[in-house]
Amino acid sequence: MDWGGREEVKAAVVDDLRRGENVLMVAPTGWGKTTLAAEVAREIARERPVVYLTPTLTLAVEKVWPLLRGASSAILTAGATAPGMCPRGFKHYPQRMCGRCPLRKAADVKLPAEATYSDLVELTPEDACPYWVQRAVEKTYRIRVGHFGRLRHLYTPGALVIVDEVHEAFMPAIHRVELSDFGVAASDVGALREWVEATLERVAAEEELERLYYLRELLSKPAVWIEEGEEDGAAVLYAAELRGLPREAQIFGLTATPPPMPLEQWRVVKVEGPKRRALLYGKCFYYSALVRYGGDEWFSKAIRPLYDLLKERDTAIFAPAYVRRMLRYTPLSGLVARGFAEVFEAWGKYRVGVDLVDFDAVLVFWPSLHISARRALAARGVDPDAVELVNAVQLAGRARRAELVVFADCRYAKHKQYLEQFYDIEEVG
């Protein structure tokens, strides 16, 4: 649909939400989706509660919360699922080991109309836990902001759920840890699980227990695998967490890239934007092809045209682990060494709301997932190829000033029609 402007889009979205429809808004990066969503949140919150979710807390703090300043009732929450979250200096996880904690879970706190977790830390008495104070009060606010993992704490029946970067709800969140940090060099997930359980039985130090509990938590994720590290070959543990959206909730989702989900039950509001130039480089860089064609030597020759194309440009390179390892033996490594290129993980933090402003070209290899993650996605009815494709487009969009995007893998040609929504496509190589 050809929209006249933001106010027209906002009015259409609010009308659809009031009719009870799920709404998906697709608009280019930088169009102002988050600003519009904050305005919608303020309006709907006069009628019923709103839960505003972002993939990361950083995104909520830096982009969403400033736009909600001045709302009559809003809270920015924080979870307790990472080491060091305890505001009182305890080293353990508050939720896991709170039974041992001497802090009170409840306290009388006079709360402002707009509260953040940092406010609660300051306002809560020293002998009480601000995290549990937050849990007690968060559902009393009309607008509740948090990352994806806080949905079950913030949602109440009838609330509207606004999901920024909604495609991320269908993408695996991948955690990565160096096993050498734990003093273990296991190459098999089953053996690592046995080692963790055996070590937990004989360790008493609280700090070491925390680290082992964290490792055991990762090993319980739906998809877990171990790979060789890029630099020293040390073992790296990867764990993929799958999220999804609640079926009972009404959703207003925002994205620059339509997510890999059925859209029949969604009212799609799409804002067209200018298309950038993109090249589809037709060599096959999937792992089995690299092995079949000759590995490092073949890869270095196949990548040479890309070097010639990008050597005069500051380039952001996104690649999965096995490609990043092989890039060390190609001419592109020279660009990295001289500061003309930087290599990023294909499933790292830069796909979520982080803009890269120092690059005028982007090179995106196919962001392959490990077979364990692909099987876990397929078991939930999500097409792994669609997930990888959406992730690639998101990565390409991070470098907003880039004049050229290169999708380097023969698999992209199969999805040319999808990519043409965003790019003027030329096939090369």
Secondary structure, 3 states (H helix, E strand, C coil): CCCCCHHHHHHHHHHHHHCCCEEEEECCCCCCHHHHHHHHHHHHCCCCCEEEEECCHHHHHHHHHHHHCCCCCEEECCCCCCCCCCCCCCCCCHHHHHHHCCCECCCCCCCCCEEEHHHHHHHCCCCECHHHHHHHHHHHCCEEEEEHHHHHHHCCCCCEEEEECHHHHHCCEEEEEEHHHHCCCCCCHHHHHHHHHHHHHHCCCHHHHHHHHHHHHHHCCCEEEEEECCCCCCEEEEEEECCCCCCCCEEEEEECCCCCCCCCCEEEEECCCCCEEEEEECCCCCHHHHHHHCHHHHHHHHHHHHHHHHCCCCEEEEECHHHHHHHCCCCHHHHHHCCCEEEEECCCHHHCCCCCCCCCEEEEECCCCCHHHHHHHHHCCCCHHHHHHHHHHHHHHHCCCCCEEEEECHHHHHHHHHHCCCEEEEEEC
